[in-house]
Amino acid sequence: MQALIVVDLQNDFCPGGSLAVEGGDEIVSSVNAMMDEYEAVILTQDWHPKDHSSFASQHKGKAPMETIEMPYGTQVLWPDHCIQGSEGAAFHPHLDTIRADLILRKGFRPKIDSYSAFFENDHETVTGLHGYLQARGIDKLTFVGLALDFCVHWSAVDAAKLGYEVTVVESACRAIDLGGSLQAAKAAMHEAGVTVN
């Protein structure tokens, strides 16, 4: 059984948002068109408390896109984004959310960030998605959304490690490309056995 997983297609990651990915809004119509090809559609939603530890605003003297060391490893510091209940955290208004079987919120724990749809950034704390997919008998996953080099990349690699057959449709993603992160993400996905097309 196959599922389409739409990663973080939210206002703050689209042009005009606080962490805008260039061209992020351009993929909405193609993502909507893909939904009918899959037996299940799952949307992930970044959902941060306003004092989330990954926000540069929470670290005196630090600016967005700098990094710090957290107990779970190196963390990029982001502008405040996708704050719970805000317009920025809402899905893009043209995204077909009616078609979603499940909306999975991530990044709601204040002390740890969550790029992957499967695990928090410590690679140990689970989101519950794996259990849901197993219960439904889903073994093939296609990823689209934002951003290709962060949340899509981490989700796809984790899915492959968990034994799913994984495809990323690059034309239905957009990337931040922070310091070579896009090339690194593609290499990591290839190494994990993810098909990027």
C-alpha positions in Angstrom: 0.0 0.0 0.0 1.3 3.4 -0.9 1.1 6.8 0.9 1.9 10.3 -0.2 3.6 12.3 2.6 3.3 16.0 2.2 6.0 17.7 4.4 5.4 21.1 6.0 3.6 22.9 3.2 2.8 25.8 5.5 2.6 29.5 5.2 5.8 30.3 7.0 7.8 28.2 4.5 6.2 29.9 1.5 7.1 33.3 0.1 6.1 36.0 2.6 6.6 33.6 5.5 9.2 34.0 8.3 11.3 31.1 7.0 10.3 31.3 3.3 11.7 28.7 0.9 12.1 30.2 -2.5 9.3 29.0 -4.8 7.6 27.1 -1.9 4.2 28.0 -3.1 4.9 26.8 -6.7 4.5 23.2 -5.7 1.0 23.3 -4.2 -1.0 22.5 -7.4 1.2 19.6 -8.4 1.0 18.2 -4.8 -2.8 18.4 -4.9 -2.8 16.7 -8.3 -0.7 13.8 -7.0 -3.1 13.0 -4.1 -5.5 11.0 -6.1 -2.7 8.6 -7.1 -2.2 7.3 -3.5 -4.3 5.2 -1.2 -3.3 7.4 1.8 -2.3 11.0 2.1 -0.5 12.3 5.2 0.4 15.9 5.9 3.1 16.9 8.4 2.8 20.2 10.2 5.6 22.0 12.0 4.0 23.1 15.3 6.4 25.0 17.6 5.7 26.7 21.0 6.6 30.4 20.9 9.8 29.8 23.0 11.1 26.8 21.0 14.8 26.2 21.6 15.6 26.1 17.9 14.6 29.8 17.5 17.6 32.2 17.4 15.5 34.6 19.5 15.8 32.3 22.4 19.7 32.5 22.4 21.2 35.8 23.3 23.6 37.1 20.7 22.7 34.5 18.2 21.3 35.1 14.7 19.2 33.0 12.5 21.2 30.4 10.5 23.9 30.2 13.1 24.4 26.9 14.8 24.7 25.8 18.4 25.4 22.5 20.1 22.4 21.0 21.8 22.3 17.8 23.9 21.3 15.9 20.7 23.9 17.5 18.4 24.4 20.5 16.2 21.2 22.6 15.8 20.7 25.3 13.1 19.0 28.3 14.8 15.9 29.5 12.8 13.8 32.6 12.7 10.7 32.2 14.8 8.3 30.2 12.6 5.3 27.9 12.6 4.2 29.0 16.1 1.3 27.0 17.3 -2.0 28.5 16.3 -0.5 31.2 14.1 -1.3 32.0 10.5 2.3 31.1 9.7 1.8 27.6 11.0 -1.4 27.1 8.9 -1.2 25.1 5.7 -0.9 27.0 2.5 -4.5 28.1 1.7 -4.6 26.2 -1.6 -3.4 22.9 -0.3 -6.1 20.2 -0.4 -6.2 19.3 3.3 -9.6 17.6 2.9 -7.8 14.7 1.3 -5.5 14.0 4.2 -6.1 10.8 6.2 -3.7 12.0 8.9 -2.2 15.4 10.0 1.0 14.8 12.0 2.3 17.7 14.1 6.0 17.8 14.9 8.4 20.1 16.7 6.0 20.7 19.6 8.5 19.7 22.3 10.1 22.9 23.5 13.7 21.5 24.0 14.2 19.6 20.8 13.7 20.3 17.1 12.0 17.8 14.7 12.9 17.7 11.1 11.9 14.2 10.4 8.3 13.0 10.3 9.4 9.8 12.2 11.8 11.0 14.9 12.8 14.2 16.8 16.3 15.4 16.1 17.7 13.1 18.8 16.9 10.2 16.3 15.3 8.4 19.3 12.0 10.1 20.3 9.3 8.9 18.0 6.4 10.8 16.4 4.1 7.8 16.1 4.1 7.9 12.3 5.8 4.5 11.9 3.3 2.8 14.1 0.4 4.4 12.1 1.8 3.3 8.8 2.5 -0.2 10.0 -1.1 -0.5 11.4 -2.4 0.4 7.9 -0.1 -1.9 6.0 1.6 1.0 4.2 5.1 0.0 2.9 5.7 2.4 0.0 6.2 6.2 0.7 6.5 9.1 -1.7 7.6 12.4 -0.2 7.0 15.9 -1.4 7.0 19.4 0.3 9.3 21.7 2.1 12.2 21.9 2.5 13.9 19.3 0.4 17.3 19.6 2.2 15.9 19.5 5.7 12.5 18.0 6.7 11.9 16.1 3.4 15.5 14.7 3.5 15.5 13.7 7.1 12.0 12.1 6.8 13.0 10.2 3.6 16.2 8.8 5.1 14.5 7.7 8.3 11.8 6.0 6.3 14.4 4.1 4.3 16.2 3.1 7.5 12.8 1.8 8.8 12.4 -0.4 5.8 10.0 1.5 3.6 10.4 1.8 -0.2 11.0 5.5 -0.5 10.7 8.0 -3.4 11.2 11.8 -3.3 9.7 13.7 -6.2 12.1 16.6 -6.5 9.9 18.7 -8.8 7.3 18.8 -6.0 9.8 20.0 -3.4 11.8 23.2 -2.9 15.1 23.6 -0.9 16.6 26.2 1.4 20.2 25.2 0.3 22.0 26.5 3.3 25.8 26.2 2.9 25.6 23.3 0.5 22.8 21.5 2.4 21.0 20.5 -0.8 23.9 18.6 -2.3 24.6 17.0 1.1 20.9 16.0 1.4 20.8 14.4 -2.1 24.0 12.4 -1.3 22.6 11.2 2.0 19.3 10.2 0.4 21.1 8.3 -2.4 23.3 6.5 0.2 20.2 5.5 2.2 18.6 4.0 -0.9 16.0 6.7 -1.5 14.9 7.2 -5.1 15.0 10.9 -6.0 13.3 11.6 -9.3 
